[in-house]
Amino acid sequence: MTQSGIVTDYSTIKALNSLDCSDSQADTIHFTGVYFIKRKLSKIAKNGNPYLMIDFTDASGNFTSTVFNNNSAYTSLNDLSEGSLIKMHGSLRYYNEKLSPEIQSIARYSMEEATNEGIADQLIEVPPESEVELWATLCEGIERIKHPALKATVQSVIDQHETAFRTSPAAISMHHAYRHGLLEHSVHMLRVGIALLPIYPEVDPDLALAGILLHDIGKLEEYEGEFSAQTSRLGLLQGHVVLGYKIVRKAAILSKLNLDLCERLEHIILSHQGEKEWGAAAMAATPEAVFVSMVDNLDAKMGMVQRALRNAPEGAIYSDYLAGLKTKVLLMPPEKED
């Protein structure tokens, strides 16, 4: 990549963010990149003209661009749906000190083309730990459950949904919002739960581990899209808490889980969001439900921090504003030298 004239290679979003240039220099820097359309909003300006606000993403980050109806790319972008992959030619622009490129032209692009050009890995964000390692840890977690019917319930759900569980994100934008994100989130919660359970003997380990492994299972039906997740019709109408409750209840009945354990496991699913305004159907009212809800909240927030640190441009001091934390994050490590 050069900082004068044209960037020769496909530019990742992280690379664009790393360019050190002022607003006056930005217009002279042109780039070509391949990105997913994450979100697209159609709006009307004060003068009555339509325009688009589009979030673009790749494996390294995201940016938002405003495209007015006098832009030659407007019609093409207006016809594309969220989740589409495009090749973009543009120039650097900033809005409120955030990257917001001027789009000059776009063309449809495919994952097959990305694979052939050797750039597929820079388009799809994945966790640092491999899917194989994460899945092995999740399976070890199932083996820790001693109660036969409770273990059978969890195993039944995981077996039925393995393919989706291994690839699905844990969210569209807030935390672990990338391929294999749900698997990573569940395994991180599992590790935290195993570490904390000895401190809280009042929490039943079998129920807590089952709840951790199944708490977000409804997201497998809430989201759709192979490479860029969007909310499904059923996700919009019911949400992952209700969808997860239904999945777990069916498996529990088929596994002949007793009524008390079934209700307690269902309660973990229904309450794990923590607050009703966050989507919980009930407030956590058992030791296991409180435990799972708190572990979920911890890993969701730390996941935001970890992702901000991974995707930070070189030399950055602060992250962008993180809505889930209601703040920016300091990116520099502690100074430990005296």
C-alpha positions as YAML, in Angstrom:
chain: A
units: angstrom
residues:
- id: 1
  name: MET
  ca: [0.00, 0.00, 0.00]
- id: 2
  name: THR
  ca: [1.22, 3.52, -0.80]
- id: 3
  name: GLN
  ca: [0.16, 6.82, 0.71]
- id: 4
  name: SER
  ca: [0.22, 8.77, -2.54]
- id: 5
  name: GLY
  ca: [-1.75, 7.87, -5.60]
- id: 6
  name: ILE
  ca: [-3.25, 4.41, -5.90]
- id: 7
  name: VAL
  ca: [-3.09, 1.49, -3.50]
- id: 8
  name: THR
  ca: [-2.12, -1.52, -5.57]
- id: 9
  name: ASP
  ca: [-3.38, -4.41, -3.41]
- id: 10
  name: TYR
  ca: [-6.81, -5.06, -1.96]
- id: 11
  name: SER
  ca: [-6.99, -2.94, 1.17]
- id: 12
  name: THR
  ca: [-8.31, -4.36, 4.42]
- id: 13
  name: ILE
  ca: [-10.27, -2.04, 6.66]
- id: 14
  name: LYS
  ca: [-7.59, -2.30, 9.32]
- id: 15
  name: ALA
  ca: [-5.00, -1.20, 6.74]
- id: 16
  name: LEU
  ca: [-7.12, 1.80, 5.76]
- id: 17
  name: ASN
  ca: [-7.52, 2.76, 9.41]
- id: 18
  name: SER
  ca: [-3.75, 2.53, 9.87]
- id: 19
  name: LEU
  ca: [-2.99, 5.15, 7.23]
- id: 20
  name: ASP
  ca: [-1.60, 8.27, 8.85]
- id: 21
  name: CYS
  ca: [-3.04, 11.14, 6.86]
- id: 22
  name: SER
  ca: [-4.95, 14.36, 7.44]
- id: 23
  name: ASP
  ca: [-8.35, 15.15, 5.97]
- id: 24
  name: SER
  ca: [-6.66, 17.35, 3.36]
- id: 25
  name: GLN
  ca: [-4.49, 14.44, 2.21]
- id: 26
  name: ALA
  ca: [-7.22, 11.81, 2.27]
- id: 27
  name: ASP
  ca: [-8.76, 12.65, -1.11]
- id: 28
  name: THR
  ca: [-5.45, 11.85, -2.81]
- id: 29
  name: ILE
  ca: [-5.40, 8.28, -1.49]
- id: 30
  name: HIS
  ca: [-7.37, 5.84, -3.60]
- id: 31
  name: PHE
  ca: [-7.91, 2.20, -2.78]
- id: 32
  name: THR
  ca: [-9.54, -1.00, -3.94]
- id: 33
  name: GLY
  ca: [-11.10, -3.33, -1.41]
- id: 34
  name: VAL
  ca: [-13.47, -6.26, -1.09]
- id: 35
  name: TYR
  ca: [-16.07, -6.03, 1.68]
- id: 36
  name: PHE
  ca: [-19.39, -7.40, 2.85]
- id: 37
  name: ILE
  ca: [-22.44, -5.14, 3.12]
- id: 38
  name: LYS
  ca: [-23.25, -5.61, 6.80]
- id: 39
  name: ARG
  ca: [-26.15, -3.18, 7.08]
- id: 40
  name: LYS
  ca: [-27.89, -0.85, 4.63]
- id: 41
  name: LEU
  ca: [-30.29, 1.95, 5.55]
- id: 42
  name: SER
  ca: [-32.28, 4.02, 3.04]
- id: 43
  name: LYS
  ca: [-32.79, 7.62, 4.17]
- id: 44
  name: ILE
  ca: [-34.10, 10.95, 2.91]
- id: 45
  name: ALA
  ca: [-32.00, 14.11, 3.19]
- id: 46
  name: LYS
  ca: [-33.45, 17.47, 4.26]
- id: 47
  name: ASN
  ca: [-33.58, 18.51, 0.61]
- id: 48
  name: GLY
  ca: [-35.75, 15.49, -0.19]
- id: 49
  name: ASN
  ca: [-33.07, 13.50, -2.00]
- id: 50
  name: PRO
  ca: [-32.59, 9.83, -1.08]
- id: 51
  name: TYR
  ca: [-29.29, 8.48, 0.19]
- id: 52
  name: LEU
  ca: [-27.88, 5.29, 1.67]
- id: 53
  name: MET
  ca: [-25.95, 4.69, 4.88]
- id: 54
  name: ILE
  ca: [-24.04, 1.43, 4.52]
- id: 55
  name: ASP
  ca: [-21.88, -0.48, 6.99]
- id: 56
  name: PHE
  ca: [-19.10, -2.42, 5.26]
- id: 57
  name: THR
  ca: [-17.06, -5.12, 6.97]
- id: 58
  name: ASP
  ca: [-14.21, -7.56, 6.47]
- id: 59
  name: ALA
  ca: [-12.21, -9.75, 8.84]
- id: 60
  name: SER
  ca: [-10.35, -6.76, 10.28]
- id: 61
  name: GLY
  ca: [-13.06, -4.22, 11.03]
- id: 62
  name: ASN
  ca: [-15.83, -2.09, 9.61]
- id: 63
  name: PHE
  ca: [-16.66, 1.39, 8.35]
- id: 64
  name: THR
  ca: [-19.78, 3.33, 7.38]
- id: 65
  name: SER
  ca: [-20.15, 5.25, 4.13]
- id: 66
  name: THR
  ca: [-22.88, 7.64, 3.04]
- id: 67
  name: VAL
  ca: [-23.86, 7.29, -0.62]
- id: 68
  name: PHE
  ca: [-26.00, 10.04, -2.14]
- id: 69
  name: ASN
  ca: [-28.25, 9.50, -5.15]
- id: 70
  name: ASN
  ca: [-25.93, 11.50, -7.42]
- id: 71
  name: ASN
  ca: [-23.14, 8.97, -6.82]
- id: 72
  name: SER
  ca: [-22.66, 6.61, -9.76]
- id: 73
  name: ALA
  ca: [-22.59, 3.66, -7.32]
- id: 74
  name: TYR
  ca: [-25.95, 4.57, -5.73]
- id: 75
  name: THR
  ca: [-28.20, 2.48, -7.98]
- id: 76
  name: SER
  ca: [-25.99, -0.60, -7.81]
- id: 77
  name: LEU
  ca: [-25.74, -0.42, -4.01]
- id: 78
  name: ASN
  ca: [-29.46, 0.25, -3.65]
- id: 79
  name: ASP
  ca: [-30.17, -2.99, -5.52]
- id: 80
  name: LEU
  ca: [-27.88, -5.11, -3.32]
- id: 81
  name: SER
  ca: [-29.05, -6.79, -0.13]
- id: 82
  name: GLU
  ca: [-27.35, -6.98, 3.24]
- id: 83
  name: GLY
  ca: [-24.81, -9.80, 3.23]
- id: 84
  name: SER
  ca: [-23.72, -9.11, -0.36]
- id: 85
  name: LEU
  ca: [-20.01, -9.15, -1.17]
- id: 86
  name: ILE
  ca: [-18.66, -6.32, -3.32]
- id: 87
  name: LYS
  ca: [-15.43, -4.99, -4.78]
- id: 88
  name: MET
  ca: [-15.09, -1.26, -4.14]
- id: 89
  name: HIS
  ca: [-12.97, 1.51, -5.62]
- id: 90
  name: GLY
  ca: [-12.87, 4.58, -3.41]
- id: 91
  name: SER
  ca: [-10.91, 7.36, -1.80]
- id: 92
  name: LEU
  ca: [-10.28, 8.01, 1.86]
- id: 93
  name: ARG
  ca: [-12.66, 10.31, 3.69]
- id: 94
  name: TYR
  ca: [-13.29, 10.88, 7.37]
- id: 95
  name: TYR
  ca: [-16.43, 11.92, 9.22]
- id: 96
  name: ASN
  ca: [-16.25, 12.85, 12.91]
- id: 97
  name: GLU
  ca: [-12.67, 11.51, 12.88]
- id: 98
  name: LYS
  ca: [-13.86, 8.07, 11.73]
- id: 99
  name: LEU
  ca: [-13.10, 6.38, 8.43]
- id: 100
  name: SER
  ca: [-15.96, 6.98, 5.98]
- id: 101
  name: PRO
  ca: [-14.62, 6.49, 2.43]
- id: 102
  name: GLU
  ca: [-16.01, 8.12, -0.67]
- id: 103
  name: ILE
  ca: [-17.22, 5.30, -2.93]
- id: 104
  name: GLN
  ca: [-16.39, 5.76, -6.61]
- id: 105
  name: SER
  ca: [-17.54, 2.45, -8.05]
- id: 106
  name: ILE
  ca: [-18.58, -1.03, -6.94]
- id: 107
  name: ALA
  ca: [-19.03, -4.43, -8.53]
- id: 108
  name: ARG
  ca: [-20.53, -7.68, -7.31]
- id: 109
  name: TYR
  ca: [-17.96, -10.15, -6.05]
- id: 110
  name: SER
  ca: [-18.12, -13.78, -4.93]
- id: 111
  name: MET
  ca: [-16.37, -15.96, -2.36]
- id: 112
  name: GLU
  ca: [-15.21, -18.13, -5.25]
- id: 113
  name: GLU
  ca: [-13.41, -15.12, -6.73]
- id: 114
  name: ALA
  ca: [-11.99, -14.28, -3.30]
- id: 115
  name: THR
  ca: [-10.68, -17.83, -2.92]
- id: 116
  name: ASN
  ca: [-9.16, -17.78, -6.40]
- id: 117
  name: GLU
  ca: [-7.44, -14.46, -5.66]
- id: 118
  name: GLY
  ca: [-6.21, -15.70, -2.27]
- id: 119
  name: ILE
  ca: [-8.05, -13.11, -0.16]
- id: 120
  name: ALA
  ca: [-10.84, -15.19, 1.41]
- id: 121
  name: ASP
  ca: [-9.09, -15.16, 4.81]
- id: 122
  name: GLN
  ca: [-9.09, -11.36, 4.93]
- id: 123
  name: LEU
  ca: [-12.87, -11.22, 4.42]
- id: 124
  name: ILE
  ca: [-14.19, -13.52, 7.13]
- id: 125
  name: GLU
  ca: [-13.32, -12.80, 10.75]
- id: 126
  name: VAL
  ca: [-12.72, -15.88, 12.90]
- id: 127
  name: PRO
  ca: [-11.50, -16.41, 16.49]
- id: 128
  name: PRO
  ca: [-7.77, -16.69, 17.26]
- id: 129
  name: GLU
  ca: [-8.30, -20.27, 18.47]
- id: 130
  name: SER
  ca: [-9.13, -22.85, 15.82]
- id: 131
  name: GLU
  ca: [-12.62, -24.25, 15.36]
- id: 132
  name: VAL
  ca: [-11.26, -27.78, 15.91]
- id: 133
  name: GLU
  ca: [-9.73, -26.87, 19.27]
- id: 134
  name: LEU
  ca: [-12.84, -25.02, 20.39]
- id: 135
  name: TRP
  ca: [-15.13, -27.90, 19.42]
- id: 136
  name: ALA
  ca: [-12.96, -30.42, 21.27]
- id: 137
  name: THR
  ca: [-13.20, -28.30, 24.41]
- id: 138
  name: LEU
  ca: [-16.97, -28.02, 24.09]
- id: 139
  name: CYS
  ca: [-17.27, -31.81, 23.79]
- id: 140
  name: GLU
  ca: [-15.12, -32.20, 26.90]
- id: 141
  name: GLY
  ca: [-17.55, -29.89, 28.67]
- id: 142
  name: ILE
  ca: [-20.46, -32.17, 27.83]
- id: 143
  name: GLU
  ca: [-18.54, -35.10, 29.33]
- id: 144
  name: ARG
  ca: [-18.29, -33.20, 32.64]
- id: 145
  name: ILE
  ca: [-22.08, -33.42, 33.10]
- id: 146
  name: LYS
  ca: [-22.73, -36.41, 35.38]
- id: 147
  name: HIS
  ca: [-26.54, -36.56, 35.44]
- id: 148
  name: PRO
  ca: [-27.49, -39.00, 32.64]
- id: 149
  name: ALA
  ca: [-30.71, -37.35, 31.43]
- id: 150
  name: LEU
  ca: [-29.25, -33.84, 31.66]
- id: 151
  name: LYS
  ca: [-26.19, -34.94, 29.72]
- id: 152
  name: ALA
  ca: [-28.41, -36.68, 27.15]
- id: 153
  name: THR
  ca: [-30.44, -33.47, 26.73]
- id: 154
  name: VAL
  ca: [-27.33, -31.41, 26.01]
- id: 155
  name: GLN
  ca: [-25.81, -34.06, 23.74]
- id: 156
  name: SER
  ca: [-29.04, -34.36, 21.77]
- id: 157
  name: VAL
  ca: [-29.21, -30.62, 21.11]
- id: 158
  name: ILE
  ca: [-25.52, -30.36, 20.18]
- id: 159
  name: ASP
  ca: [-25.68, -33.38, 17.87]
- id: 160
  name: GLN
  ca: [-28.75, -32.02, 16.09]
- id: 161
  name: HIS
  ca: [-27.25, -28.55, 15.58]
- id: 162
  name: GLU
  ca: [-23.52, -29.31, 15.27]
- id: 163
  name: THR
  ca: [-22.95, -27.84, 11.81]
- id: 164
  name: ALA
  ca: [-24.61, -24.53, 12.64]
- id: 165
  name: PHE
  ca: [-23.14, -24.39, 16.15]
- id: 166
  name: ARG
  ca: [-19.62, -24.70, 14.77]
- id: 167
  name: THR
  ca: [-20.00, -21.77, 12.34]
- id: 168
  name: SER
  ca: [-22.62, -19.35, 13.71]
- id: 169
  name: PRO
  ca: [-21.76, -15.96, 15.22]
- id: 170
  name: ALA
  ca: [-22.87, -15.17, 18.76]
- id: 171
  name: ALA
  ca: [-24.34, -11.83, 17.66]
- id: 172
  name: ILE
  ca: [-24.73, -9.58, 14.64]
- id: 173
  name: SER
  ca: [-22.78, -6.66, 16.08]
- id: 174
  name: MET
  ca: [-22.30, -6.61, 19.86]
- id: 175
  name: HIS
  ca: [-19.98, -9.48, 20.88]
- id: 176
  name: HIS
  ca: [-18.33, -12.47, 19.18]
- id: 177
  name: ALA
  ca: [-20.02, -11.24, 16.00]
- id: 178
  name: TYR
  ca: [-18.06, -13.35, 13.55]
- id: 179
  name: ARG
  ca: [-17.82, -16.88, 12.14]
- id: 180
  name: HIS
  ca: [-17.44, -19.50, 14.94]
- id: 181
  name: GLY
  ca: [-18.26, -16.72, 17.43]
- id: 182
  name: LEU
  ca: [-21.01, -18.66, 19.22]
- id: 183
  name: LEU
  ca: [-18.68, -21.63, 19.64]
- id: 184
  name: GLU
  ca: [-15.90, -19.40, 20.99]
- id: 185
  name: HIS
  ca: [-18.29, -17.60, 23.37]
- id: 186
  name: SER
  ca: [-19.70, -20.89, 24.68]
- id: 187
  name: VAL
  ca: [-16.24, -22.37, 25.23]
- id: 188
  name: HIS
  ca: [-14.97, -19.24, 26.97]
- id: 189
  name: MET
  ca: [-18.00, -19.36, 29.25]
- id: 190
  name: LEU
  ca: [-17.37, -23.05, 29.86]
- id: 191
  name: ARG
  ca: [-13.77, -22.36, 30.92]
- id: 192
  name: VAL
  ca: [-14.81, -19.50, 33.19]
- id: 193
  name: GLY
  ca: [-17.61, -21.58, 34.68]
- id: 194
  name: ILE
  ca: [-15.32, -24.53, 35.44]
- id: 195
  name: ALA
  ca: [-12.85, -22.16, 37.13]
- id: 196
  name: LEU
  ca: [-15.52, -20.46, 39.28]
- id: 197
  name: LEU
  ca: [-17.74, -23.39, 40.26]
- id: 198
  name: PRO
  ca: [-15.51, -24.50, 43.19]
- id: 199
  name: ILE
  ca: [-15.99, -21.05, 44.75]
- id: 200
  name: TYR
  ca: [-19.79, -21.38, 44.69]
- id: 201
  name: PRO
  ca: [-20.81, -24.79, 46.09]
- id: 202
  name: GLU
  ca: [-24.45, -23.66, 46.10]
- id: 203
  name: VAL
  ca: [-24.45, -23.85, 42.29]
- id: 204
  name: ASP
  ca: [-25.19, -27.29, 40.86]
- id: 205
  name: PRO
  ca: [-22.33, -28.01, 38.41]
- id: 206
  name: ASP
  ca: [-24.39, -30.19, 36.05]
- id: 207
  name: LEU
  ca: [-27.14, -27.60, 35.64]
- id: 208
  name: ALA
  ca: [-24.67, -24.74, 35.32]
- id: 209
  name: LEU
  ca: [-22.62, -26.47, 32.63]
- id: 210
  name: ALA
  ca: [-25.74, -27.55, 30.74]
- id: 211
  name: GLY
  ca: [-27.04, -23.99, 30.90]
- id: 212
  name: ILE
  ca: [-23.75, -22.55, 29.66]
- id: 213
  name: LEU
  ca: [-23.61, -24.93, 26.71]
- id: 214
  name: LEU
  ca: [-27.24, -24.33, 25.68]
- id: 215
  name: HIS
  ca: [-27.95, -20.75, 26.75]
- id: 216
  name: ASP
  ca: [-27.62, -19.24, 23.25]
- id: 217
  name: ILE
  ca: [-28.77, -22.22, 21.21]
- id: 218
  name: GLY
  ca: [-31.73, -20.20, 19.90]
- id: 219
  name: LYS
  ca: [-29.30, -17.99, 17.97]
- id: 220
  name: LEU
  ca: [-28.87, -20.82, 15.49]
- id: 221
  name: GLU
  ca: [-32.43, -20.05, 14.34]
- id: 222
  name: GLU
  ca: [-32.33, -16.32, 15.07]
- id: 223
  name: TYR
  ca: [-29.60, -15.65, 12.49]
- id: 224
  name: GLU
  ca: [-29.15, -16.62, 8.87]
- id: 225
  name: GLY
  ca: [-26.50, -16.04, 6.21]
- id: 226
  name: GLU
  ca: [-23.41, -18.11, 5.51]
- id: 227
  name: PHE
  ca: [-20.75, -15.40, 5.77]
- id: 228
  name: SER
  ca: [-22.53, -12.26, 6.98]
- id: 229
  name: ALA
  ca: [-25.25, -12.89, 9.56]
- id: 230
  name: GLN
  ca: [-28.64, -11.20, 9.43]
- id: 231
  name: THR
  ca: [-31.73, -11.64, 11.58]
- id: 232
  name: SER
  ca: [-34.03, -14.35, 10.21]
- id: 233
  name: ARG
  ca: [-37.81, -14.03, 9.97]
- id: 234
  name: LEU
  ca: [-38.23, -16.34, 12.96]
- id: 235
  name: GLY
  ca: [-35.53, -14.44, 14.82]
- id: 236
  name: LEU
  ca: [-37.43, -11.20, 14.31]
- id: 237
  name: LEU
  ca: [-40.76, -12.68, 15.37]
- id: 238
  name: GLN
  ca: [-39.60, -14.68, 18.39]
- id: 239
  name: GLY
  ca: [-35.96, -13.97, 19.31]
- id: 240
  name: HIS
  ca: [-33.29, -16.37, 20.48]
- id: 241
  name: VAL
  ca: [-34.51, -16.66, 24.07]
- id: 242
  name: VAL
  ca: [-37.89, -18.10, 23.04]
- id: 243
  name: LEU
  ca: [-36.36, -20.15, 20.22]
- id: 244
  name: GLY
  ca: [-33.77, -21.60, 22.59]
- id: 245
  name: TYR
  ca: [-36.40, -22.42, 25.20]
- id: 246
  name: LYS
  ca: [-38.37, -24.40, 22.61]
- id: 247
  name: ILE
  ca: [-35.31, -26.31, 21.39]
- id: 248
  name: VAL
  ca: [-34.20, -27.23, 24.91]
- id: 249
  name: ARG
  ca: [-37.68, -28.16, 26.12]
- id: 250
  name: LYS
  ca: [-38.19, -30.57, 23.23]
- id: 251
  name: ALA
  ca: [-34.82, -32.24, 23.83]
- id: 252
  name: ALA
  ca: [-35.43, -32.46, 27.59]
- id: 253
  name: ILE
  ca: [-38.78, -34.19, 27.10]
- id: 254
  name: LEU
  ca: [-37.31, -36.69, 24.64]
- id: 255
  name: SER
  ca: [-34.43, -37.38, 27.05]
- id: 256
  name: LYS
  ca: [-36.95, -37.96, 29.89]
- id: 257
  name: LEU
  ca: [-35.41, -35.24, 32.05]
- id: 258
  name: ASN
  ca: [-37.41, -34.93, 35.28]
- id: 259
  name: LEU
  ca: [-39.77, -31.98, 35.64]
- id: 260
  name: ASP
  ca: [-37.73, -30.09, 38.23]
- id: 261
  name: LEU
  ca: [-34.49, -30.22, 36.24]
- id: 262
  name: CYS
  ca: [-36.36, -29.43, 33.03]
- id: 263
  name: GLU
  ca: [-37.90, -26.30, 34.55]
- id: 264
  name: ARG
  ca: [-34.57, -25.19, 36.03]
- id: 265
  name: LEU
  ca: [-32.75, -25.67, 32.72]
- id: 266
  name: GLU
  ca: [-35.50, -23.81, 30.86]
- id: 267
  name: HIS
  ca: [-35.25, -21.01, 33.43]
- id: 268
  name: ILE
  ca: [-31.54, -20.58, 32.68]
- id: 269
  name: ILE
  ca: [-32.37, -20.15, 28.99]
- id: 270
  name: LEU
  ca: [-35.21, -17.73, 29.70]
- id: 271
  name: SER
  ca: [-33.24, -15.56, 32.14]
- id: 272
  name: HIS
  ca: [-29.68, -15.57, 30.83]
- id: 273
  name: GLN
  ca: [-29.96, -12.11, 29.22]
- id: 274
  name: GLY
  ca: [-29.87, -10.68, 32.74]
- id: 275
  name: GLU
  ca: [-32.44, -7.89, 32.46]
- id: 276
  name: LYS
  ca: [-35.87, -7.81, 30.86]
- id: 277
  name: GLU
  ca: [-34.91, -4.72, 28.87]
- id: 278
  name: TRP
  ca: [-32.02, -6.76, 27.45]
- id: 279
  name: GLY
  ca: [-34.38, -9.53, 26.30]
- id: 280
  name: ALA
  ca: [-34.70, -11.79, 29.34]
- id: 281
  name: ALA
  ca: [-38.12, -13.44, 29.67]
- id: 282
  name: ALA
  ca: [-37.62, -13.73, 33.44]
- id: 283
  name: MET
  ca: [-35.12, -12.52, 36.02]
- id: 284
  name: ALA
  ca: [-32.60, -15.14, 37.15]
- id: 285
  name: ALA
  ca: [-34.11, -16.78, 40.23]
- id: 286
  name: THR
  ca: [-31.97, -19.88, 40.88]
- id: 287
  name: PRO
  ca: [-28.28, -20.12, 41.83]
- id: 288
  name: GLU
  ca: [-27.49, -21.68, 38.46]
- id: 289
  name: ALA
  ca: [-29.41, -19.05, 36.48]
- id: 290
  name: VAL
  ca: [-27.64, -16.19, 38.29]
- id: 291
  name: PHE
  ca: [-24.31, -17.91, 37.72]
- id: 292
  name: VAL
  ca: [-24.84, -18.47, 33.99]
- id: 293
  name: SER
  ca: [-26.19, -14.95, 33.46]
- id: 294
  name: MET
  ca: [-23.16, -13.37, 35.14]
- id: 295
  name: VAL
  ca: [-20.66, -15.57, 33.28]
- id: 296
  name: ASP
  ca: [-22.44, -14.72, 30.02]
- id: 297
  name: ASN
  ca: [-22.23, -11.00, 30.76]
- id: 298
  name: LEU
  ca: [-18.55, -11.26, 31.69]
- id: 299
  name: ASP
  ca: [-17.52, -13.05, 28.52]
- id: 300
  name: ALA
  ca: [-19.70, -10.87, 26.29]
- id: 301
  name: LYS
  ca: [-17.99, -7.74, 27.59]
- id: 302
  name: MET
  ca: [-14.49, -9.22, 27.59]
- id: 303
  name: GLY
  ca: [-15.15, -10.46, 24.06]
- id: 304
  name: MET
  ca: [-15.73, -6.85, 23.01]
- id: 305
  name: VAL
  ca: [-12.43, -5.83, 24.61]
- id: 306
  name: GLN
  ca: [-10.51, -8.71, 23.02]
- id: 307
  name: ARG
  ca: [-11.89, -7.92, 19.58]
- id: 308
  name: ALA
  ca: [-11.06, -4.22, 19.93]
- id: 309
  name: LEU
  ca: [-7.48, -5.11, 20.86]
- id: 310
  name: ARG
  ca: [-7.13, -7.56, 17.95]
- id: 311
  name: ASN
  ca: [-8.49, -5.18, 15.33]
- id: 312
  name: ALA
  ca: [-6.84, -1.98, 16.57]
- id: 313
  name: PRO
  ca: [-4.74, -0.10, 14.01]
- id: 314
  name: GLU
  ca: [-1.05, -0.09, 14.85]
- id: 315
  name: GLY
  ca: [-0.23, 2.68, 17.30]
- id: 316
  name: ALA
  ca: [-3.84, 3.42, 18.24]
- id: 317
  name: ILE
  ca: [-4.32, 4.53, 21.84]
- id: 318
  name: TYR
  ca: [-8.10, 4.13, 22.11]
- id: 319
  name: SER
  ca: [-10.64, 1.91, 20.41]
- id: 320
  name: ASP
  ca: [-13.72, 3.22, 18.70]
- id: 321
  name: TYR
  ca: [-16.72, 3.71, 20.98]
- id: 322
  name: LEU
  ca: [-18.06, 0.30, 22.02]
- id: 323
  name: ALA
  ca: [-21.83, 0.45, 22.49]
- id: 324
  name: GLY
  ca: [-21.89, -2.64, 24.71]
- id: 325
  name: LEU
  ca: [-19.44, -1.04, 27.13]
- id: 326
  name: LYS
  ca: [-20.72, 2.54, 26.67]
- id: 327
  name: THR
  ca: [-17.15, 3.77, 26.30]
- id: 328
  name: LYS
  ca: [-13.96, 3.56, 24.31]
- id: 329
  name: VAL
  ca: [-11.27, 1.15, 25.53]
- id: 330
  name: LEU
  ca: [-7.65, 2.03, 26.31]
- id: 331
  name: LEU
  ca: [-5.59, -0.14, 23.96]
- id: 332
  name: MET
  ca: [-2.09, 0.40, 25.36]
- id: 333
  name: PRO
  ca: [-0.83, -2.30, 27.78]
- id: 334
  name: PRO
  ca: [0.10, -1.39, 31.37]
- id: 335
  name: GLU
  ca: [3.56, 0.08, 31.97]
- id: 336
  name: LYS
  ca: [5.17, -2.23, 34.52]
- id: 337
  name: GLU
  ca: [8.69, -0.85, 34.53]
- id: 338
  name: ASP
  ca: [9.62, 1.19, 37.62]
...
